[in-house]
Amino acid sequence: MSDGFGLDHLPYAVFSTQGSAPRVGVRHADTVVDVATVRPQLDRPTLNEFMALGPDAWAEARAEIAGLVGSDALPAYPVDDVALHLPFVVGDYVDFYASLDHASNVGRIFRPDQEPLLPNWRHLPVGYHGRAGTVVVSGTPVVRPCGQRKGPQEEMPTYGPSRRLDIEAELGFVVGVGSELGSRIGVDEFPRHVFGVVGVNDWSARDIQAWEYVPLGPFLGKSFATSVSAWVTPMAALAAARTDLPAQDPAPLPYLAGGHAFDIEVEVVLNGEVVSRPPYRTMYWSPAQMLAHLTVNGASTRTGDLFASGTISGPEPETRGSLLELSWGGKEPFAGDRTFLEDGDEVVLRYSAPGTGGGRITLGDVAGRIEPARP
Ligand code: CA
């Protein structure tokens, strides 16, 4: 359990022990270290005030905390004895679509007679604004959504529980320092704004989505729940995971030039069985490009804004990050007879990356169990 939680990681969460108020803690080995006395901004029920301080303050606090964990200076609790809470107040939430393999697979499944990639895809990171108010912390149950569904062979839509409930294994980026209305964040300014990374499961009702998404994009097929990890890995802990982006052809417009990929391994675990291993390093668009695009029109950003990568899928079938792709639209069952999610299923997304200490760090996982639709 303690693997991946050494001094080169030190991810942040908001935790509480029985009868105590939620405050910020740092994971070290099998313990949650209470860092509320290190900075007044850490003695808060969210990370927002601390994240707003900016990169110099993040680095100073991180160095100070690294020198204090493992000593008697700060209280520490076994990680299994604490409750973990949503780690930050989510501002705006944007979800991108940055995997070439995922976008191509979905194109082939949803629009089999057309080019899999739409003409804009290689020119800009496609995204949409999601629902920040339904971002929930790992472990929160997910109630099967109801809505309008209309299969290709059905003449009229019907209302009822989704029959094609799915996951999307993604990575999320948390804005610490926002930007003013009318300004832009350049690709190279990413480190001044982005505090850290969370795991994201963008739960998706494919039948609701397929019927509603033309022409304005995802709506109720996505907005019922988005799960994030309780732990936020600071960008500093991912310094050794930075790697080159895949070749981008055609070359992006100048405002999108630059950025790095991150070598983060993902595991999709369905009812205890690993069913896929998506590689984040294969993502076409970098998070710095996503943030530059998100603000190129002068849209402001705020502390706590969350932008997610979109489903992470690699080129091989066993690296696909959604059940839609793993079962090829429900037509090719995987792992025996599996297609979409059943009531009672539990999905856990796990993430790991090279650490700066030479080993690997374990990012916060994202768990959720499906509860039956409510009548
Ligand atoms: Ca998504």
Boltz pocket constraint, residues with backbone or C-beta under 6 A from the ligand:
constraints:
  - pocket:
      binder: B
      contacts: [[A, 95], [A, 96], [A, 168], [A, 170], [A, 202], [A, 310], [A, 311]]
      max_distance: 6.0
